[in-house]
Amino acid sequence: MALLPRIAGSHMSSGVTGSFGIIFSLFGLPLIGSGLSMLWTPFIEQRRAAQAIYGLTDQRLLRNFADRNRKGASTS
């Protein structure tokens, strides 16, 4: 039944189509952004892991990063 008006040549008004376009844009853009962030996160973490320097003593595990923005961490 839904295809019958389309076959007959009638179509939806542009106001209804325009509002659907706005709604799809409002929901679609955040989903695309979150998808891209999920895509890039492993590459960013791999880069951070490549810049890490580890040291092991008899009492501690030391972790230091090569960049200036991050501080080292110590685990006993």
C-alpha positions as CSV (number, residue, x, y, z in Angstrom):
1,M,0.0,0.0,0.0
2,A,2.8,2.4,0.7
3,L,4.2,2.1,-2.8
4,L,0.8,2.9,-4.4
5,P,1.0,6.7,-4.1
6,R,4.6,6.7,-5.4
7,I,3.6,4.6,-8.4
8,A,0.7,7.0,-9.1
9,G,3.1,9.9,-9.2
10,S,2.2,11.7,-6.0
11,H,4.9,12.5,-3.5
12,M,5.3,13.9,0.0
13,S,5.4,17.6,0.6
14,S,8.8,19.2,0.9
15,G,8.0,20.3,4.5
16,V,7.8,16.7,5.7
17,T,10.9,15.7,3.8
18,G,12.8,18.7,5.1
19,S,12.0,18.0,8.8
20,F,13.1,14.4,8.3
21,G,16.4,15.7,6.9
22,I,16.9,17.9,9.9
23,I,16.1,15.0,12.3
24,F,18.4,12.6,10.5
25,S,21.2,15.2,10.6
26,L,20.8,15.8,14.3
27,F,21.0,12.1,15.0
28,G,23.4,11.1,12.3
29,L,26.2,13.6,12.9
30,P,26.9,12.6,16.5
31,L,26.8,8.9,15.5
32,I,29.3,9.6,12.7
33,G,31.5,11.5,15.2
34,S,31.4,8.7,17.7
35,G,32.2,6.1,15.0
36,L,35.2,8.1,13.9
37,S,36.5,8.4,17.4
38,M,36.1,4.7,17.9
39,L,38.0,4.1,14.7
40,W,40.9,6.4,15.7
41,T,41.3,5.4,19.3
42,P,43.4,2.3,18.7
43,F,45.9,4.3,16.6
44,I,46.2,7.0,19.3
45,E,46.8,4.4,22.0
46,Q,49.3,2.6,19.9
47,R,51.2,5.8,19.4
48,R,51.2,6.5,23.2
49,A,52.3,3.0,23.9
50,A,55.2,3.4,21.5
51,Q,56.4,6.5,23.4
52,A,56.4,4.7,26.8
53,I,59.6,3.7,28.5
54,Y,59.4,1.0,31.2
55,G,61.8,0.3,34.0
56,L,61.7,-2.6,36.4
57,T,63.5,-2.6,39.8
58,D,63.3,-5.1,42.7
59,Q,60.5,-3.0,44.3
60,R,58.8,-1.0,41.6
61,L,57.6,-0.8,38.0
62,L,58.4,2.6,36.5
63,R,56.6,3.9,33.4
64,N,57.7,7.2,31.8
65,F,56.5,8.8,28.6
66,A,58.7,10.4,26.0
67,D,56.5,13.5,25.4
68,R,56.5,16.5,27.6
69,N,52.8,16.6,28.5
70,R,52.5,13.4,30.4
71,K,54.2,12.5,33.7
72,G,55.6,9.2,34.7
73,A,53.9,6.7,37.0
74,S,55.3,4.3,39.6
75,T,53.7,1.1,40.8
76,S,55.0,-0.8,43.8
